[in-house]
Amino acid sequence: MRREWIGSRLRRGTTRPKAIASRLNADDVAGPRGGTWGFSTRLGNKKRGTGILNNELYIGQLVWNRQRFVRDPDTRVRQARMNAREDWIVKEVRELRIVDKDLWDA
């Protein structure tokens, strides 16, 4: 299963996110939005918990309400804003864990 393959690479620290993404693309594994595994999917944003190395699903935590979007009334452009950490909703989903917490925190 892909989840175990990614987890084993991350645990050993032998494969970089770009190589993992390239392998997934070569194997026609769709990225999170159905397309390919692109730059932001690989590296993500640590503050927002996105990307291969920052996604808390790897330690079995599903997080909701991490951010909200506000729209500028003049330009109508949406911008992401982080919610306060105490407003986040975190659920344990151990069946999705592929990296142990000690390694994640290291």
All heavy atoms as an XYZ file, in Angstrom:
875
protein
N       0.841     -1.170      0.000
C       0.000      0.000      0.000
C       0.893      1.242      0.000
O       1.943      1.269      0.604
C      -0.912     -0.029      1.231
C      -1.831      1.152      1.311
S      -2.973      1.045      2.698
C      -4.298      0.197      1.888
N       0.480      2.271     -0.693
C       1.270      3.496     -0.827
C       1.573      4.145      0.518
O       2.648      4.660      0.739
C       0.525      4.521     -1.700
C       0.314      4.063     -3.081
C       1.594      4.230     -3.884
N       1.346      3.646     -5.177
C       2.109      2.748     -5.748
N       3.187      2.332     -5.164
N       1.810      2.252     -6.918
N       0.593      4.131      1.419
C       0.768      4.782      2.713
C       1.958      4.181      3.450
O       2.796      4.903      3.992
C      -0.521      4.641      3.517
C      -0.650      5.627      4.604
C      -2.021      5.628      5.190
N      -2.378      4.311      5.680
C      -3.611      3.851      5.710
N      -4.592      4.576      5.267
N      -3.866      2.662      6.191
N       2.064      2.863      3.445
C       3.179      2.207      4.117
C       4.500      2.504      3.405
O       5.531      2.670      4.042
C       2.956      0.695      4.209
C       1.941      0.304      5.249
C       0.501      0.453      4.776
O       0.273      0.636      3.569
O      -0.402      0.399      5.621
N       4.466      2.575      2.081
C       5.671      2.862      1.316
C       6.190      4.256      1.665
O       7.371      4.446      1.944
C       5.386      2.755     -0.187
C       6.598      2.998     -1.021
C       7.571      2.102     -1.329
C       6.971      4.227     -1.649
N       8.526      2.697     -2.115
C       8.183      4.001     -2.324
C       6.399      5.488     -1.709
C       8.832      4.988     -3.040
C       7.045      6.478     -2.420
C       8.257      6.226     -3.079
N       5.307      5.238      1.691
C       5.712      6.602      2.051
C       6.220      6.620      3.487
O       7.271      7.189      3.781
C       4.539      7.597      1.878
C       4.177      7.750      0.399
C       4.893      8.957      2.479
C       2.910      8.545      0.160
N       5.474      5.988      4.384
C       5.880      5.963      5.788
C       7.246      5.357      5.993
O       8.058      5.871      6.769
N       7.529      4.258      5.299
C       8.838      3.613      5.472
C       9.955      4.532      4.989
O      11.016      4.594      5.593
C       8.883      2.274      4.741
O       8.862      2.457      3.342
N       9.722      5.248      3.914
C      10.739      6.184      3.393
C      10.956      7.340      4.361
O      12.074      7.751      4.615
C      10.340      6.753      2.028
C      10.209      5.757      0.885
C      11.359      4.786      0.868
N      11.399      3.951     -0.286
C      10.865      2.741     -0.385
N      10.162      2.241      0.592
N      11.013      2.003     -1.452
N       9.865      7.865      4.909
C       9.982      8.979      5.846
C      10.657      8.532      7.138
O      11.496      9.246      7.692
C       8.605      9.581      6.135
C       7.904     10.253      4.960
C       6.510     10.691      5.364
C       8.707     11.426      4.443
N      10.312      7.339      7.633
C      10.915      6.839      8.875
C      12.417      6.661      8.738
O      13.177      6.978      9.638
C      10.268      5.512      9.286
C       8.930      5.665      9.964
C       8.479      4.355     10.563
N       8.278      3.307      9.591
C       7.153      3.113      8.899
N       6.128      3.901      9.084
N       7.047      2.138      8.039
N      12.833      6.121      7.606
C      14.265      5.877      7.407
C      15.015      7.143      7.039
O      16.223      7.207      7.179
C      14.470      4.840      6.302
C      14.056      3.452      6.727
C      14.428      2.452      5.692
N      13.849      2.830      4.407
C      13.552      1.988      3.437
N      13.794      0.718      3.586
N      13.008      2.407      2.326
N      14.283      8.133      6.527
C      14.928      9.373      6.105
C      15.782      9.205      4.874
O      16.698      9.974      4.623
N      15.485      8.163      4.075
C      16.326      7.864      2.920
C      15.803      8.467      1.625
O      16.512      8.472      0.631
C      16.427      6.344      2.709
O      15.108      5.814      2.559
C      17.121      5.682      3.883
N      14.585      8.960      1.626
C      14.002      9.468      0.395
C      13.469     10.872      0.623
O      12.754     11.123      1.581
C      12.855      8.554     -0.073
O      13.340      7.222     -0.160
C      12.339      8.972     -1.424
N      13.830     11.768     -0.259
C      13.374     13.153     -0.156
C      11.946     13.275     -0.682
O      11.500     12.460     -1.488
C      14.312     14.050     -0.948
C      15.727     14.046     -0.388
C      16.690     14.739     -1.310
N      16.181     16.009     -1.754
C      16.784     17.175     -1.569
N      17.942     17.193     -0.975
N      16.262     18.293     -2.004
N      11.218     14.300     -0.248
C       9.835     14.491     -0.708
C       9.708     14.542     -2.231
O       8.768     14.005     -2.798
C       9.426     15.826     -0.081
C      10.275     15.945      1.119
C      11.584     15.288      0.767
N      10.678     15.154     -2.908
C      10.619     15.232     -4.370
C      10.670     13.841     -4.996
O       9.938     13.543     -5.931
C      11.763     16.094     -4.907
C      11.714     16.285     -6.397
C      12.799     17.230     -6.864
C      12.684     17.436     -8.366
N      13.687     18.382     -8.857
N      11.515     12.980     -4.456
C      11.629     11.619     -4.986
C      10.354     10.818     -4.720
O       9.909     10.039     -5.565
C      12.839     10.915     -4.383
N       9.770     11.011     -3.540
C       8.510     10.330     -3.227
C       7.434     10.775     -4.205
O       6.715      9.957     -4.781
C       8.087     10.603     -1.773
C       9.060      9.929     -0.804
C       6.658     10.120     -1.523
C       8.847     10.322      0.650
N       7.334     12.089     -4.410
C       6.327     12.619     -5.331
C       6.563     12.123     -6.757
O       5.616     11.761     -7.457
C       6.329     14.143     -5.289
N       7.814     12.090     -7.182
C       8.126     11.608     -8.536
C       7.702     10.156     -8.712
O       7.153      9.774     -9.750
C       9.625     11.746     -8.819
O       9.987     13.095     -8.835
N       7.946      9.347     -7.687
C       7.552      7.937     -7.744
C       6.034      7.791     -7.813
O       5.504      6.998     -8.583
C       8.117      7.201     -6.532
C       7.611      5.801     -6.338
C       8.271      4.813     -7.325
N       7.725      3.490     -7.158
C       8.219      2.566     -6.346
N       9.299      2.816     -5.624
N       7.658      1.397     -6.252
N       5.327      8.568     -6.993
C       3.862      8.525     -7.019
C       3.325      8.968     -8.372
O       2.385      8.373     -8.902
C       3.293      9.393     -5.889
C       3.580      8.902     -4.473
C       3.168      9.948     -3.447
C       2.887      7.581     -4.199
N       3.927     10.022     -8.956
C       3.505     10.475    -10.285
C       3.785      9.407    -11.341
O       2.957      9.144    -12.210
C       4.201     11.780    -10.658
C       3.633     12.968     -9.910
O       2.470     12.974     -9.505
N       4.451     13.979     -9.715
N       4.955      8.777    -11.257
C       5.317      7.732    -12.229
C       4.361      6.545    -12.142
O       4.065      5.897    -13.144
C       6.754      7.268    -11.997
N       3.862      6.268    -10.934
C       2.930      5.156    -10.729
C       1.475      5.571    -10.938
O       0.565      4.800    -10.633
C       3.094      4.586     -9.314
C       4.405      3.854     -9.128
O       5.094      3.578    -10.138
O       4.752      3.563     -7.965
N       1.273      6.796    -11.453
C      -0.080      7.324    -11.719
C      -0.963      7.356    -10.468
O      -2.167      7.104    -10.538
C      -0.780      6.539    -12.834
C      -0.128      6.772    -14.182
O       0.325      7.909    -14.438
O      -0.061      5.819    -14.971
N      -0.360      7.677     -9.319
C      -1.124      7.838     -8.089
C      -1.537      9.305     -8.018
O      -0.682     10.197     -8.028
C      -0.290      7.461     -6.847
C      -1.058      7.748     -5.571
C       0.128      6.006     -6.928
N      -2.835      9.556     -7.967
C      -3.335     10.926     -7.949
C      -2.942     11.633     -6.657
O      -2.929     11.043     -5.581
C      -4.853     10.928     -8.101
N      -2.636     12.916     -6.776
C      -2.339     13.744     -5.613
C      -3.614     14.055     -4.844
O      -4.712     13.606     -5.205
N      -3.509     14.848     -3.796
C      -4.655     15.139     -2.938
C      -5.864     15.731     -3.666
O      -6.996     15.500     -3.282
C      -4.100     16.143     -1.926
C      -2.641     15.901     -1.909
C      -2.287     15.450     -3.296
N      -5.633     16.475     -4.719
C      -6.743     17.079     -5.467
C      -7.026     16.370     -6.791
O      -7.692     16.901     -7.650
C      -6.456     18.549     -5.708
C      -6.404     19.318     -4.409
C      -6.316     20.773     -4.626
N      -6.268     21.416     -3.330
C      -6.593     22.657     -3.122
N      -6.982     23.405     -4.120
N      -6.513     23.170     -1.917
N      -6.470     15.193     -6.927
C      -6.749     14.405     -8.121
C      -5.736     14.555     -9.234
O      -5.743     13.790    -10.184
N      -4.847     15.535     -9.136
C      -3.835     15.752    -10.169
C      -2.514     15.117     -9.783
O      -2.462     14.133     -9.047
N      -1.441     15.709    -10.290
C      -0.107     15.186     -9.976
C       0.389     15.758     -8.648
O      -0.181     16.701     -8.109
C       0.898     15.555    -11.085
O       0.951     16.982    -11.190
C       0.501     14.942    -12.413
N       1.450     15.158     -8.151
C       2.083     15.619     -6.924
C       3.023     16.756     -7.292
O       4.119     16.546     -7.759
C       2.846     14.474     -6.269
C       1.951     13.418     -5.735
C       1.376     12.405     -6.433
C       1.488     13.301     -4.394
N       0.589     11.653     -5.598
C       0.640     12.184     -4.339
C       1.713     14.026     -3.229
C       0.023     11.788     -3.170
C       1.099     13.624     -2.061
C       0.263     12.525     -2.037
N       2.600     17.996     -7.102
C       3.376     19.169     -7.490
C       4.246     19.697     -6.363
O       4.384     19.095     -5.300
N       4.827     20.873     -6.605
C       5.773     21.488     -5.678
C       5.185     21.695     -4.284
O       5.742     21.262     -3.291
C       6.250     22.826     -6.251
C       7.202     23.563     -5.360
C       8.532     23.179     -5.289
C       6.776     24.623     -4.575
C       9.414     23.841     -4.464
C       7.658     25.283     -3.743
C       8.975     24.906     -3.693
N       4.034     22.359     -4.194
C       3.477     22.654     -2.868
C       2.969     21.392     -2.181
O       2.938     21.311     -0.954
C       2.359     23.688     -2.964
O       1.283     23.197     -3.710
N       2.588     20.377     -2.968
C       2.162     19.111     -2.374
C       3.345     18.440     -1.693
O       3.206     17.831     -0.642
C       1.599     18.166     -3.453
O       0.638     18.871     -4.214
C       0.968     16.945     -2.842
N       4.516     18.571     -2.285
C       5.709     17.961     -1.716
C       6.207     18.727     -0.491
O       6.384     18.162      0.568
C       6.837     17.908     -2.758
C       6.543     17.004     -3.913
C       7.765     16.839     -4.785
N       8.425     18.060     -5.165
C       8.314     18.640     -6.353
N       7.533     18.125     -7.264
N       8.986     19.728     -6.637
N       6.442     19.999     -0.665
C       7.058     20.777      0.402
C       6.038     21.372      1.363
O       6.286     21.459      2.552
C       7.927     21.884     -0.191
C       9.070     21.388     -1.057
C       9.880     22.556     -1.585
C       9.959     20.434     -0.291
N       4.911     21.811      0.827
C       3.836     22.328      1.657
C       4.213     23.554      2.457
O       5.137     24.285      2.141
N       3.460     23.745      3.515
C       3.641     24.884      4.401
C       3.579     24.355      5.825
O       2.546     23.865      6.267
C       2.524     25.898      4.126
C       2.631     27.135      4.969
O       2.757     27.070      6.183
N       2.544     28.281      4.321
N       4.672     24.435      6.548
C       4.734     23.875      7.900
C       3.679     24.483      8.812
O       3.021     23.792      9.574
C       6.125     24.065      8.489
C       6.293     23.370      9.827
C       7.744     23.293     10.195
C       7.957     22.588     11.492
N       7.782     21.158     11.440
N       3.498     25.794      8.724
C       2.530     26.494      9.560
C       1.103     25.999      9.305
O       0.300     25.872     10.223
C       2.638     27.995      9.279
C       1.859     28.879     10.183
C       2.220     30.321      9.865
C       1.215     31.275     10.453
N       1.492     32.648     10.059
N       0.809     25.691      8.054
C      -0.535     25.227      7.698
C      -0.686     23.712      7.768
O      -1.771     23.179      7.573
C      -0.888     25.696      6.289
C      -1.068     27.183      6.198
C      -1.522     27.580      4.834
N      -1.620     29.030      4.743
C      -1.772     29.679      3.634
N      -1.848     29.022      2.493
N      -1.860     30.985      3.632
N       0.402     22.994      7.990
C       0.339     21.543      8.102
C       0.080     20.844      6.785
O      -0.570     19.806      6.752
N       0.629     21.401      5.702
C       0.417     20.801      4.391
C       1.736     20.259      3.842
O       2.808     20.612      4.313
C      -0.164     21.826      3.397
O       0.759     22.920      3.267
C      -1.501     22.358      3.866
N       1.650     19.421      2.828
C       2.835     18.847      2.208
C       3.170     17.485      2.788
O       2.682     17.101      3.853
N       3.991     16.756      2.091
C       4.333     15.398      2.489
C       4.960     15.358      3.879
O       4.654     14.489      4.682
C       5.270     14.743      1.453
C       4.504     14.476      0.161
C       5.868     13.452      1.983
C       5.362     13.949     -0.972
N       5.821     16.310      4.205
C       6.528     16.257      5.486
C       5.822     16.959      6.639
O       6.286     16.897      7.770
C       7.929     16.856      5.339
C       8.868     16.104      4.422
C      10.223     16.780      4.383
C       9.004     14.663      4.859
N       4.711     17.629      6.372
C       4.032     18.395      7.414
C       2.624     17.909      7.727
O       1.983     18.441      8.626
C       3.936     19.870      6.994
C       5.282     20.464      6.715
O       6.188     20.352      7.507
N       5.426     21.088      5.567
N       2.128     16.930      7.002
C       0.751     16.488      7.142
C       0.592     15.620      8.389
O       1.135     14.523      8.475
C       0.337     15.703      5.893
C      -1.131     15.429      5.848
O      -1.798     15.384      6.871
N      -1.639     15.244      4.647
N      -0.180     16.106      9.348
C      -0.344     15.396     10.615
C      -1.126     14.089     10.495
O      -1.160     13.309     11.442
C      -0.983     16.325     11.645
C      -0.018     17.426     12.056
C      -0.627     18.398     13.031
O      -1.356     19.288     12.578
O      -0.363     18.250     14.235
N      -1.708     13.836      9.336
C      -2.340     12.528      9.132
C      -1.314     11.410      9.245
O      -1.638     10.298      9.621
C      -3.019     12.450      7.764
C      -4.454     12.932      7.695
C      -4.969     12.834      6.265
C      -5.339     12.165      8.639
N      -0.053     11.712      8.938
C       0.994     10.697      9.013
C       1.221     10.213     10.440
O       1.747      9.133     10.651
C       2.307     11.209      8.414
C       2.238     11.418      6.921
C       2.885     12.477      6.320
C       1.508     10.558      6.113
C       2.821     12.672      4.947
C       1.439     10.745      4.753
C       2.094     11.797      4.178
O       2.025     11.989      2.830
N       0.839     11.035     11.440
C       0.937     10.595     12.832
C      -0.448     10.268     13.394
O      -0.622     10.112     14.595
C       1.660     11.625     13.727
C       0.975     12.983     13.675
C       3.124     11.691     13.377
C       1.459     13.956     14.730
N      -1.421     10.184     12.501
C      -2.753      9.769     12.912
C      -3.598     10.867     13.538
O      -4.429     10.579     14.388
N      -3.385     12.102     13.112
C      -4.191     13.203     13.613
C      -4.843     13.926     12.447
O      -4.155     14.400     11.544
C      -3.344     14.201     14.397
C      -2.855     13.666     15.704
C      -2.105     14.711     16.503
O      -1.709     15.741     15.992
N      -1.915     14.434     17.775
N      -6.156     14.021     12.499
C      -6.919     14.755     11.497
C      -7.290     16.099     12.103
O      -7.857     16.155     13.192
C      -8.170     13.966     11.109
C      -9.022     14.493      9.984
C      -8.209     14.701      8.721
C     -10.161     13.530      9.709
N      -6.936     17.191     11.421
C      -7.142     18.533     11.970
C      -8.110     19.312     11.084
O      -7.914     19.424      9.884
C      -5.803     19.303     12.078
C      -6.017     20.681     12.682
C      -4.782     18.508     12.879
N      -9.166     19.832     11.724
C     -10.119     20.708     11.048
C      -9.997     22.110     11.619
O      -9.499     22.292     12.728
C     -11.553     20.254     11.297
C     -11.972     19.015     10.605
C     -12.360     18.881      9.305
C     -12.086     17.720     11.182
N     -12.689     17.582      9.044
C     -12.533     16.841     10.191
C     -11.846     17.209     12.459
C     -12.763     15.500     10.418
C     -12.065     15.874     12.684
C     -12.516     15.044     11.675
N     -10.498     23.067     10.867
C     -10.592     24.458     11.314
C      -9.224     25.087     11.558
O      -9.077     25.969     12.385
C     -11.461     24.567     12.580
C     -11.987     25.981     12.784
O     -12.333     26.655     11.836
N     -12.034     26.410     14.024
N      -8.229     24.637     10.824
C      -6.881     25.183     10.973
C      -6.810     26.601     10.395
O      -6.082     27.438     10.880
C      -5.883     24.277     10.258
C      -4.451     24.596     10.559
C      -3.501     23.788      9.720
N      -3.782     22.383      9.656
C      -3.115     21.438     10.287
N      -2.104     21.755     11.052
N      -3.441     20.173     10.151
N      -7.578     26.828      9.340
C      -7.554     28.148      8.722
C      -8.934     28.538      8.224
O      -9.830     27.705      8.115
C      -6.557     28.186      7.572
C      -6.921     27.314      6.396
C      -5.853     27.337      5.319
O      -4.769     27.864      5.498
N      -6.149     26.765      4.183
N      -9.081     29.800      7.946
C     -10.315     30.326      7.377
C      -9.919     31.216      6.206
O      -8.750     31.585      6.065
C     -11.095     31.121      8.418
C     -10.408     32.396      8.833
C     -11.100     33.105      9.997
N     -10.447     34.352     10.331
C      -9.289     34.493     10.934
N      -8.605     33.427     11.296
N      -8.787     35.672     11.180
N     -10.873     31.546      5.379
C     -10.601     32.419      4.243
C     -11.392     33.705      4.388
O     -12.570     33.677      4.755
C     -10.972     31.725      2.924
C     -10.042     30.602      2.585
C     -10.332     29.302      2.973
C      -8.870     30.836      1.899
C      -9.479     28.263      2.679
C      -8.003     29.799      1.600
C      -8.309     28.507      1.987
N     -10.726     34.809      4.136
C     -11.388     36.111      4.141
C     -11.252     36.707      2.749
O     -10.250     36.492      2.067
C     -10.799     37.062      5.216
C     -11.075     36.537      6.605
C      -9.318     37.269      5.019
N     -12.272     37.418      2.345
C     -12.271     38.016      1.014
C     -12.119     39.528      1.146
O     -12.844     40.172      1.891
C     -13.567     37.686      0.284
C     -13.547     38.092     -1.181
C     -14.809     37.684     -1.904
N     -15.066     36.268     -1.881
C     -14.586     35.390     -2.754
N     -13.796     35.796     -3.713
N     -14.888     34.117     -2.656
N     -11.161     40.080      0.410
C     -10.977     41.525      0.378
C     -12.189     42.128     -0.327
O     -12.488     41.755     -1.468
C      -9.685     41.860     -0.377
C      -9.399     43.340     -0.400
O     -10.231     44.102     -0.948
O      -8.350     43.751      0.127
N     -12.892     43.042      0.314
C     -14.113     43.584     -0.299
C     -13.857     44.388     -1.570
O     -14.733     44.481     -2.436
C     -14.715     44.474      0.795
C     -13.617     44.729      1.763
C     -12.643     43.594      1.634
N     -12.658     44.942     -1.712
C     -12.353     45.735     -2.906
C     -11.887     44.883     -4.081
O     -12.364     45.039     -5.204
C     -11.282     46.791     -2.584
C     -11.756     47.777     -1.523
O     -12.963     48.107     -1.526
O     -10.926     48.184     -0.693
N     -10.961     43.961     -3.814
C     -10.395     43.157     -4.905
C     -11.113     41.829     -5.096
O     -10.932     41.179     -6.112
C      -8.912     42.863     -4.633
O      -8.813     42.053     -3.448
C      -8.114     44.145     -4.457
N     -11.909     41.410     -4.088
C     -12.627     40.131     -4.108
C     -11.679     38.929     -4.067
O     -12.076     37.803     -4.327
C     -13.557     40.015     -5.320
C     -14.527     41.154     -5.524
C     -15.685     41.160     -4.585
N     -16.475     39.940     -4.741
C     -17.190     39.398     -3.784
N     -17.232     39.953     -2.614
N     -17.861     38.307     -3.969
N     -10.420     39.152     -3.719
C      -9.434     38.074     -3.627
C      -9.547     37.420     -2.254
O      -9.620     38.104     -1.236
C      -8.005     38.628     -3.838
C      -6.957     37.551     -3.586
C      -7.865     39.193     -5.239
N      -9.566     36.082     -2.249
C      -9.606     35.334     -0.983
C      -8.197     35.136     -0.454
O      -7.290     34.815     -1.212
C     -10.223     33.948     -1.191
C     -11.673     33.924     -1.343
C     -12.242     32.525     -1.513
N     -11.297     31.435     -1.558
C     -11.468     30.263     -0.970
N     -12.561     30.010     -0.300
N     -10.580     29.304     -1.068
N      -8.056     35.297      0.853
C      -6.769     35.058      1.481
C      -6.963     34.156      2.686
O      -7.915     34.328      3.447
C      -6.131     36.371      1.915
C      -5.748     37.243      0.748
C      -5.026     38.493      1.213
O      -5.107     38.891      2.373
N      -4.303     39.112      0.298
N      -6.047     33.213      2.847
C      -6.108     32.291      3.980
C      -5.573     32.972      5.221
O      -4.568     33.674      5.169
C      -5.298     31.032      3.685
N      -6.246     32.735      6.328
C      -5.818     33.235      7.628
C      -5.847     32.075      8.612
O      -6.820     31.324      8.664
C      -6.746     34.334      8.147
C      -6.805     35.557      7.268
C      -5.544     36.403      7.481
N      -5.618     37.633      6.735
C      -4.934     37.876      5.629
N      -4.128     36.956      5.161
N      -5.045     39.016      5.007
N      -4.789     31.945      9.390
C      -4.729     30.875     10.375
C      -5.679     31.175     11.532
O      -5.759     32.312     11.986
C      -3.309     30.724     10.923
C      -2.290     30.270      9.892
S      -2.647     28.675      9.168
C      -2.502     27.623     10.582
N      -6.394     30.153     11.981
C      -7.195     30.263     13.190
C      -6.291     30.010     14.389
O      -5.244     29.360     14.266
C      -8.339     29.238     13.184
C      -9.402     29.605     12.177
O      -9.670     30.775     11.945
N     -10.008     28.599     11.576
N      -6.707     30.481     15.553
C      -5.948     30.233     16.775
C      -5.887     28.726     17.029
O      -6.864     28.009     16.781
C      -6.611     30.945     17.955
N      -4.776     28.248     17.506
C      -4.581     26.805     17.723
C      -5.668     26.211     18.631
O      -6.097     25.088     18.437
C      -3.199     26.543     18.299
C      -2.827     25.085     18.300
C      -1.349     24.898     18.633
N      -0.928     23.576     18.294
C      -0.441     23.193     17.122
N      -0.319     24.065     16.156
N      -0.085     21.947     16.910
N      -6.128     26.961     19.612
C      -7.174     26.449     20.502
C      -8.524     26.278     19.795
O      -9.404     25.592     20.308
C      -7.325     27.324     21.758
C      -7.641     28.770     21.493
C      -6.399     29.659     21.383
O      -5.273     29.144     21.322
O      -6.590     30.885     21.353
N      -8.672     26.838     18.604
C      -9.907     26.674     17.824
C      -9.855     25.477     16.876
O     -10.854     25.126     16.261
C     -10.215     27.944     17.018
C     -10.554     29.125     17.901
O     -11.041     28.890     19.030
O     -10.339     30.267     17.476
N      -8.665     24.871     16.743
C      -8.541     23.713     15.868
C      -9.285     22.531     16.469
O      -9.375     22.379     17.683
C      -7.089     23.312     15.679
C      -6.243     24.329     14.970
C      -6.607     25.571     14.548
C      -4.864     24.185     14.640
N      -5.539     26.205     13.969
C      -4.463     25.381     14.007
C      -3.949     23.168     14.816
C      -3.175     25.578     13.541
C      -2.663     23.359     14.357
C      -2.281     24.545     13.721
N      -9.810     21.691     15.609
C     -10.478     20.462     16.038
C      -9.587     19.306     15.589
O      -9.335     19.144     14.397
C     -11.882     20.355     15.412
C     -12.727     21.561     15.831
C     -12.543     19.039     15.813
C     -13.987     21.737     15.005
N      -9.099     18.529     16.548
C      -8.163     17.444     16.259
C      -8.807     16.116     16.645
O      -9.319     15.966     17.750
C      -6.837     17.626     17.038
C      -5.872     16.492     16.727
C      -6.214     18.975     16.716
N      -8.780     15.177     15.705
C      -9.318     13.841     15.963
C      -8.221     12.810     15.715
O      -7.515     12.871     14.712
C     -10.505     13.554     15.046
C     -11.080     12.181     15.269
C     -12.250     11.897     14.373
C     -12.735     10.493     14.667
N     -13.749     10.055     13.776
N      -8.083     11.878     16.636
C      -7.124     10.788     16.468
C      -7.689      9.773     15.475
O      -8.835      9.346     15.607
C      -6.872     10.083     17.801
C      -6.100     10.899     18.805
C      -4.640     11.100     18.426
O      -4.026     10.164     17.868
O      -4.128     12.195     18.678
N      -6.900      9.421     14.480
C      -7.253      8.373     13.511
C      -6.034      7.455     13.377
O      -5.294      7.526     12.406
C      -7.704      8.960     12.152
C      -9.123      9.465     12.198
C      -6.774     10.070     11.689
N      -5.851      6.616     14.385
C      -4.652      5.767     14.463
C      -4.466      4.869     13.253
O      -3.346      4.520     12.907
C      -4.708      4.942     15.740
C      -4.486      5.783     16.968
C      -4.217      4.917     18.183
N      -3.800      5.752     19.279
C      -4.550      6.028     20.333
N      -5.763      5.528     20.415
N      -4.088      6.796     21.285
N      -5.559      4.482     12.603
C      -5.436      3.602     11.436
C      -4.725      4.277     10.269
O      -4.264      3.616      9.342
C      -6.810      3.075     11.007
C      -7.779      4.127     10.525
C      -8.610      4.786     11.610
O      -8.279      4.647     12.802
O      -9.589      5.474     11.257
N      -4.597      5.606     10.297
C      -3.897      6.326      9.236
C      -2.443      6.639      9.591
O      -1.707      7.170      8.774
C      -4.638      7.629      8.903
C      -6.050      7.471      8.350
C      -6.669      8.825      8.073
C      -6.050      6.611      7.095
N      -2.016      6.319     10.799
C      -0.655      6.622     11.243
C       0.357      5.787     10.465
O       0.237      4.581     10.352
C      -0.514      6.321     12.729
C       0.886      6.616     13.247
C       1.023      6.329     14.705
N       0.155      7.258     15.428
C      -0.180      7.112     16.688
N       0.254      6.084     17.371
N      -0.954      7.995     17.268
N       1.372      6.480      9.914
C       2.451      5.777      9.222
C       3.817      6.186      9.784
O       4.825      5.606      9.426
C       2.418      5.988      7.692
C       2.535      7.463      7.331
C       1.162      5.370      7.100
C       2.666      7.730      5.838
N       3.845      7.208     10.648
C       5.077      7.658     11.268
C       4.800      7.771     12.763
O       3.801      8.358     13.161
C       5.513      9.033     10.713
C       6.745      9.570     11.419
C       5.755      8.961      9.209
N       5.693      7.225     13.601
C       5.438      7.317     15.031
C       5.694      8.739     15.538
O       6.450      9.499     14.957
C       6.203      6.264     15.841
C       7.705      6.431     15.755
O       8.195      7.545     15.994
O       8.391      5.434     15.475
N       5.048      9.081     16.622
C       5.071     10.440     17.173
C       6.478     10.882     17.555
O       6.846     12.047     17.330
C       4.130     10.507     18.384
C       3.954     11.874     18.978
C       2.773     12.577     18.348
C       2.364     13.815     19.142
N       3.194     14.954     18.931
N       7.278      9.980     18.116
C       8.653     10.352     18.495
C       9.473     10.793     17.295
O      10.215     11.789     17.360
C       9.345      9.172     19.180
C       8.744      8.866     20.537
O       8.131      9.778     21.129
O       8.869      7.719     21.004
N       9.351     10.076     16.189
C      10.076     10.455     14.972
C       9.555     11.791     14.451
O      10.314     12.648     14.044
C       9.926      9.366     13.906
C      10.576      9.686     12.557
C      12.081      9.870     12.727
C      10.281      8.584     11.561
N       8.236     11.971     14.476
C       7.623     13.214     13.997
C       8.146     14.405     14.796
O       8.457     15.452     14.237
C       6.108     13.114     14.139
C       5.378     14.301     13.627
C       4.947     15.372     14.351
C       4.963     14.559     12.294
N       4.294     16.257     13.558
C       4.279     15.779     12.282
C       5.095     13.841     11.102
C       3.743     16.328     11.129
C       4.549     14.388      9.954
C       3.891     15.617      9.978
N       8.267     14.237     16.121
C       8.687     15.326     16.979
C      10.190     15.576     16.941
O      10.667     16.609     17.421
C       8.268     15.051     18.427
C       6.763     15.113     18.605
O       6.084     15.767     17.785
O       6.255     14.492     19.551
N      10.956     14.636     16.382
C      12.424     14.762     16.368
C      12.886     15.891     15.464
O      12.244     16.345     14.599
C      13.051     13.452     15.905
